């Protein structure tokens, strides 16, 4: 059995809040650079160049690359041989978000009540936290600040099994077309398939965390990712919705077994500021 102090969790989360908001991954920079070379629209190329410049400046100056520093979403993989000591795990996570957003001068965007008072909590807590218990004696923390320009464009649909792969494709394209310029394209499209309604939604969020240069291990789903990306980029929405071939930088699909009577599909869209960072304790 290994003991991990709650304070260690707090420190790691605080660091991840800033690291993720100041810098997108190398996979994202490489993808934007690659699409820049292929983009036919001069306006589209200029937008992609500005995005790359913004990324470089944000990382260099340690500034938020987007003014919407998101709602803090964390996935924790907790080794079954780990014991958290010195405080509550969820309190430690929220304290890390509180410190990280304050120290990084990151915008606080969370309201305590979603319907009535909608008063800002003032520290971007509480975070949205998911826990998985896994073998081992380590804790892996994956953090992503999810902005709501793109989150608001996400959708879920309970397809019929008979809808099959073509129904899935049609739904994804429908969601992206409806979103148009609102999620600040170029976008990344996370797709969750299977399970139940809430499982599909969770898978779609997790799909966004997979690096764009790492395709699905199942060749059938990898091919579907490729086909959907090509179809999305033929829509002509383009960078910032001003036309062009670069509407999406990547499509990631995660799937789970489901009931014989169902085919849940969730589409979670993220803007080009697909920020995430990981730490292992």
Helices and strands as residue ranges (DSSP letters): E 2-5, H 6-22, H 26-38, H 42-61, E 71-79, E 82-85, H 89-103, E 128-134, E 139-146, H 148-151, E 155-159, G 161-163, H 164-179, E 187-195, H 197-207, H 219-233, G 239-241, E 248-258, E 263-270, E 277-280
